[in-house]
Amino acid sequence: MSGQISKRDKLGLHAEIEKLCISILSLCIRASFAPKNDKTDTIRQIRIDLESVKYLIRTSHELSIINQEKYISLESKLQEISKMATGWERYSTNNPA
């Protein structure tokens, strides 16, 4: 992040990003323990939350809350996580219990 983040941004966009990231982590754990035939909906929610995080990170960059270097780093990591979630969804859909 570029220097200090304002209180407004910490309690606004960044708080929402943090909530979504915690939700994604929780959903991943839930999906990993779920039976094969019950994973699809949870993984779909993971993908929705990931897209929301990507959008909020992009918005943070467009509002100059985070710098370009941080944005590119976060975006590339999110793209990789998104690919993994998509692969996980395909696997669970194509290989039912």
C-alpha positions in Angstrom: 0.0 0.0 0.0 1.2 3.5 -0.6 2.0 5.0 2.8 -0.8 5.3 5.4 -4.3 4.4 4.4 -6.9 6.9 5.5 -9.4 5.9 8.2 -12.2 6.2 5.7 -10.6 3.7 3.4 -9.6 1.4 6.2 -13.1 1.2 7.5 -14.7 1.2 4.0 -13.2 -0.6 1.1 -10.4 -2.4 3.0 -12.8 -3.6 5.7 -15.1 -5.0 3.0 -12.1 -6.7 1.2 -11.0 -8.1 4.6 -14.5 -9.5 5.3 -14.6 -11.1 1.8 -11.2 -12.7 2.2 -12.2 -14.2 5.6 -15.4 -15.5 3.9 -13.3 -17.0 1.1 -11.0 -18.8 3.6 -14.0 -20.1 5.6 -15.8 -21.3 2.4 -12.6 -23.1 1.3 -12.4 -24.9 4.6 -16.1 -25.8 4.4 -15.7 -27.1 0.8 -12.7 -29.1 1.7 -14.6 -31.0 4.4 -17.8 -31.3 2.5 -18.8 -34.5 0.7 -18.0 -34.4 -3.1 -21.6 -33.9 -4.1 -22.1 -30.9 -1.7 -19.0 -28.9 -2.8 -20.4 -27.2 -5.9 -22.5 -24.5 -4.3 -19.8 -23.6 -1.8 -17.1 -23.4 -4.5 -19.4 -21.2 -6.6 -19.7 -18.8 -3.7 -15.9 -18.8 -3.4 -15.7 -17.7 -7.0 -18.3 -15.0 -6.5 -16.5 -13.6 -3.5 -13.2 -13.7 -5.4 -14.7 -11.7 -8.2 -16.0 -9.2 -5.6 -12.5 -8.9 -4.1 -11.0 -8.4 -7.6 -13.5 -5.6 -8.3 -12.8 -3.9 -4.9 -9.0 -4.1 -5.4 -9.4 -2.6 -8.9 -11.6 0.2 -7.4 -8.9 0.8 -4.7 -6.4 1.3 -7.5 -8.6 3.5 -9.5 -9.2 5.7 -6.5 -5.4 5.8 -5.9 -5.7 4.1 -2.5 -3.2 1.5 -3.6 -0.3 2.1 -6.0 0.1 0.3 -9.4 2.8 -2.0 -8.1 0.6 -3.3 -5.3 -2.4 -3.6 -7.6 -0.5 -5.7 -10.1 0.8 -7.9 -7.4 -2.6 -8.4 -5.8 -4.3 -8.9 -9.1 -1.9 -11.6 -10.3 -2.4 -13.5 -7.0 -6.1 -13.2 -7.3 -6.1 -14.4 -10.9 -4.1 -17.5 -9.8 -6.5 -18.2 -6.9 -9.5 -17.7 -9.3 -8.0 -20.3 -11.7 -7.6 -22.7 -8.9 -11.2 -22.2 -7.7 -12.5 -22.7 -11.3 -10.5 -25.9 -11.6 -11.8 -27.1 -8.3 -15.4 -26.4 -9.4 -14.9 -28.2 -12.7 -13.3 -31.2 -10.9 -16.2 -31.5 -8.4 -18.8 -31.1 -11.1 -17.2 -33.6 -13.6 -16.3 -36.2 -10.9 -19.4 -36.6 -8.7 -19.3 -39.0 -5.8 
